[in-house]
């Protein structure tokens, strides 16, 4: 008799897992669209193929987690809503992980960032205004020291000893570290992680 409750719980979890699988198959396209909205809002400037890849990755992980925790699912609730909640949690965790991950200096690429900033003036006026607004908003969310590091390096063009003096850093190397950290913070504002394009 001691094994009966365990078997009942296992059977219940199996039935709920089947219910979740059926819901995923039935509502797959709608789930992809809704997870796509979450990805777009969470990750910012991604190309269409990157969004599709991220949607698939997030949805796969959400389904995996949902099936692993099927015994906790309330069959009276919407399976799609439960999966979307899990997908939102997955996205939040991924974003936090990417923001915490150190970005190699080679990925930061001063030249690449200079090209991005220069390209703000090479796009059509309407699009440039939107991009400038996005960059200004992202810069405004940075701390004062981070914003100063980026402004002195990329807007004023300072480097080496000049940059160190302007930032009050003890050495040019320390100034470069401050700029790298500021770039990481700016990249996080755009949801840009390793292996992704710049904003």
C-alpha positions as CSV (number, residue, x, y, z in Angstrom):
1,X,0.0,0.0,0.0
2,X,2.9,2.4,0.6
3,X,3.7,2.6,-3.1
4,X,0.1,3.5,-4.2
5,X,0.3,7.3,-3.6
6,X,3.6,7.4,-5.5
7,X,2.0,5.5,-8.4
8,X,-1.1,7.8,-8.4
9,X,1.2,10.9,-8.4
10,X,3.3,9.4,-11.2
11,X,0.2,8.6,-13.2
12,X,-1.2,12.1,-12.6
13,X,2.1,13.7,-13.7
14,X,2.1,11.5,-16.9
15,X,-1.4,12.6,-17.8
16,X,-0.6,16.2,-17.2
17,X,2.6,15.9,-19.3
18,X,0.4,14.4,-22.1
19,X,-2.0,17.3,-21.8
20,X,0.9,19.8,-22.1
21,X,2.3,18.0,-25.1
22,X,-1.1,18.1,-26.8
23,X,-1.4,21.8,-26.0
24,X,2.0,22.5,-27.5
25,X,1.2,20.6,-30.7
26,X,-2.2,22.3,-31.0
27,X,-1.1,25.8,-30.2
28,X,2.5,25.7,-31.5
29,X,2.2,28.6,-34.0
30,X,0.4,30.8,-31.5
31,X,3.0,30.0,-28.9
32,X,5.8,30.9,-31.3
33,X,4.2,34.2,-32.1
34,X,3.7,35.0,-28.4
35,X,7.2,33.9,-27.4
36,X,8.5,36.0,-30.4
37,X,6.9,39.1,-28.8
38,X,8.6,38.3,-25.5
39,X,11.9,37.8,-27.3
40,X,11.6,41.1,-29.2
41,X,10.7,43.0,-26.1
42,X,13.4,41.4,-24.0
43,X,16.3,41.2,-26.4
44,X,15.9,44.4,-28.5
45,X,17.7,44.7,-31.8
46,X,18.0,41.3,-33.3
47,X,17.7,40.3,-36.9
48,X,14.7,38.3,-38.0
49,X,16.7,35.0,-38.2
50,X,18.1,35.7,-34.7
51,X,14.6,36.2,-33.3
52,X,13.4,33.0,-34.9
53,X,16.4,31.1,-33.5
54,X,15.9,32.6,-30.0
55,X,12.2,31.8,-30.1
56,X,12.9,28.2,-30.8
57,X,15.6,28.0,-28.1
58,X,13.3,29.6,-25.5
59,X,10.3,27.6,-26.4
60,X,12.2,24.3,-26.4
61,X,13.6,25.1,-22.9
62,X,10.1,26.2,-21.7
63,X,8.5,23.0,-22.9
64,X,11.4,20.9,-21.4
65,X,10.9,22.6,-18.0
66,X,7.1,22.4,-18.2
67,X,7.2,18.6,-18.9
68,X,9.7,18.1,-16.0
69,X,7.4,20.0,-13.7
70,X,4.1,18.6,-15.1
71,X,3.0,17.3,-11.7
72,X,2.7,20.9,-10.5
73,X,0.5,22.0,-13.4
74,X,-3.1,22.8,-12.6
75,X,-5.2,21.2,-15.4
76,X,-7.8,23.9,-14.8
77,X,-5.4,26.6,-16.1
78,X,-4.4,27.4,-19.6
79,X,-1.4,25.3,-20.7
80,X,-0.4,28.1,-23.1
81,X,-0.4,30.7,-20.3
82,X,1.7,28.4,-18.1
83,X,4.2,27.8,-20.9
84,X,4.4,31.5,-21.7
85,X,5.1,32.2,-18.0
86,X,7.9,29.7,-18.1
87,X,9.3,31.1,-21.3
88,X,9.3,34.6,-19.8
89,X,11.3,33.2,-16.8
90,X,13.7,31.5,-19.3
91,X,14.3,34.8,-21.1
92,X,14.9,36.7,-17.9
93,X,17.4,34.1,-16.8
94,X,19.2,34.2,-20.1
95,X,19.3,37.9,-20.2
96,X,20.7,38.0,-16.6
97,X,23.3,35.4,-17.5
98,X,24.4,37.2,-20.7
99,X,24.7,40.5,-18.8
100,X,26.8,38.8,-16.1
101,X,29.1,37.1,-18.6
102,X,32.3,39.0,-19.2
103,X,32.7,40.2,-22.8
104,X,36.2,39.7,-24.3
105,X,37.8,42.9,-25.4
106,X,38.0,41.5,-29.0
107,X,34.1,41.3,-28.9
108,X,33.9,44.9,-27.8
109,X,36.0,46.1,-30.7
110,X,36.4,49.8,-30.4
111,X,36.4,50.1,-34.2
112,X,33.1,48.3,-34.4
113,X,31.5,50.6,-31.9
114,X,32.9,53.7,-33.6
115,X,31.4,52.4,-36.8
116,X,28.0,51.9,-35.1
117,X,28.1,55.4,-33.7
118,X,29.2,56.8,-37.0
119,X,26.5,54.9,-38.8
120,X,23.9,56.9,-36.9
121,X,24.5,59.7,-39.3
122,X,24.5,57.5,-42.4
123,X,20.9,56.2,-42.3
124,X,17.8,58.0,-43.5
125,X,16.7,60.9,-41.3
126,X,13.6,59.2,-39.8
127,X,15.5,56.0,-39.0
128,X,18.5,58.0,-37.6
129,X,16.2,59.9,-35.3
130,X,14.9,56.7,-33.8
131,X,18.3,55.1,-33.5
132,X,19.7,58.3,-31.9
133,X,16.8,58.3,-29.5
134,X,17.5,54.6,-28.6
135,X,21.2,55.3,-28.0
136,X,20.4,58.4,-25.9
137,X,17.9,56.5,-23.8
138,X,20.4,53.7,-23.3
139,X,23.2,56.1,-22.4
140,X,20.8,57.9,-20.0
141,X,20.2,54.6,-18.1
142,X,24.0,54.2,-17.6
143,X,25.7,55.5,-14.5
144,X,27.5,58.8,-14.7
145,X,31.0,57.2,-14.8
146,X,30.0,54.8,-17.5
147,X,28.5,57.5,-19.6
148,X,31.6,59.7,-19.2
149,X,33.9,56.9,-20.2
150,X,32.0,56.3,-23.5
151,X,31.6,60.0,-24.2
152,X,35.4,60.8,-23.6
153,X,36.4,57.7,-25.7
154,X,34.0,57.7,-28.6
155,X,32.6,61.2,-28.8
156,X,35.7,63.1,-27.8
157,X,38.1,60.6,-29.4
158,X,40.4,60.5,-26.4
159,X,42.7,57.5,-25.8
160,X,45.8,56.5,-23.8
161,X,47.0,59.1,-21.3
162,X,44.5,61.7,-22.4
163,X,41.6,59.3,-21.7
164,X,43.1,58.3,-18.3
165,X,43.4,62.0,-17.3
166,X,39.9,62.8,-18.4
167,X,38.5,59.9,-16.5
168,X,40.7,60.4,-13.4
169,X,42.0,56.8,-14.0
170,X,45.5,55.9,-12.6
171,X,46.7,54.6,-16.0
172,X,45.7,54.1,-19.6
173,X,45.0,50.5,-18.9
174,X,42.6,51.3,-16.1
175,X,40.9,53.8,-18.4
176,X,40.4,51.1,-21.1
177,X,38.9,48.8,-18.4
178,X,36.4,51.5,-17.5
179,X,35.5,51.9,-21.2
180,X,35.1,48.2,-21.6
181,X,32.8,48.0,-18.6
182,X,30.8,50.9,-19.9
183,X,30.5,49.2,-23.3
184,X,29.3,46.0,-21.5
185,X,26.6,48.1,-19.7
186,X,25.6,49.8,-22.9
187,X,25.4,46.4,-24.7
188,X,23.2,45.1,-21.9
189,X,20.8,48.0,-22.5
190,X,20.3,46.7,-26.0
191,X,20.1,43.0,-25.0
192,X,23.3,42.3,-27.0
193,X,25.1,39.2,-25.8
194,X,28.1,37.2,-27.1
195,X,27.8,36.2,-30.7
196,X,25.1,38.8,-31.5
197,X,25.4,41.9,-33.6
198,X,25.8,45.3,-32.2
199,X,22.7,47.4,-31.7
